[in-house]
Structure formats: structure tokens, C-alpha cells
């Protein structure tokens, strides 16, 4: 499909690697709650409950640590050994999200790696493969639609 040669420029990766980890994980978890959590099956969420997960864009020099707990994704402080770490370059993550590249192809070409609980990794991969990606269309990500969906979930007039 595409060559796997695109990397973030090294100076940008160096700058990003100096950022503190936790604020990035907070933003990442918030994005998961808005865009992904409403579409995940209950059995998948039960399997994720309390499990430390890490997404690591290698060329950005950052990692996002989070877990599913209390009915939502929450940022966590980095842990020594998360249950599952998924790592790839930023461009490869983008290709995966756009379904322009297959996770198995990236895995076998060593552009995507999963470390930790293999069963959990397969659950995550199969769950994401089964999602209707139209829910991530830009029209669904408009702030008014996202915040409207959050307001409906919390109830009208409920404080954040």
C-alpha cells in the first residue's frame, strides 16, 4: 500500500520526547472517551477493565498510558510493565486509523509491535477491525457533535 519510510523529523521527535507524559495521556484518554468508547462492546470493556495500556508512537518519543476504569478511559502515570504496549511510527498509526494499511501487514513487516498480553492484543486488534470506521469521519468529530454527544450521555444540565 504505502512505503513505511515516513518518520517525523528527528528535531520534532526530540522536542516531543521532552514533554511530560501525563498531560498527553490525559488528552489521549479524553479523545478515546469521546470518539471510541461509545462504540466499544461491553464484553471488550470488561476485558479492558483495570488493565494498563500504552500507545507509543516511536518516532514522536512519547507514550500514552491509560486504562478503562469506572466506565471510561483514564490517564495513568507511566507504569514499568503495562498489560499491553502497541508501538508504531505516527504515520503508520495514521494509516491504520484510515484503514489504508492492514495491522497484520505492519506487524509482519515489523512496523507495528505489540508487547505484553497477547490475548489482550488480539482482543484490541479484532475489536478495532470490527468497528465501523465511519464513526470517525470528520463530520462526526466536529466539536458541536462531540460535546452534544457528551451532554446527552451525562444528561442535560449536568455539570462536567
Protein Blocks (a to p, Z undefined) as FASTA:
>chain_A
ZZckbccdfklmmmmmmpcfklmmmmmmmmmmmmmmmmpcfklmmmmgopacddddfkno
pacddddeehiacdddddfbdfbdcdddfklmmmmmnopacfklmmmnopaccehjfklm
mmmmmmmmmpcfklmgfklmgmklmmmmmmmmnoghiaZZ
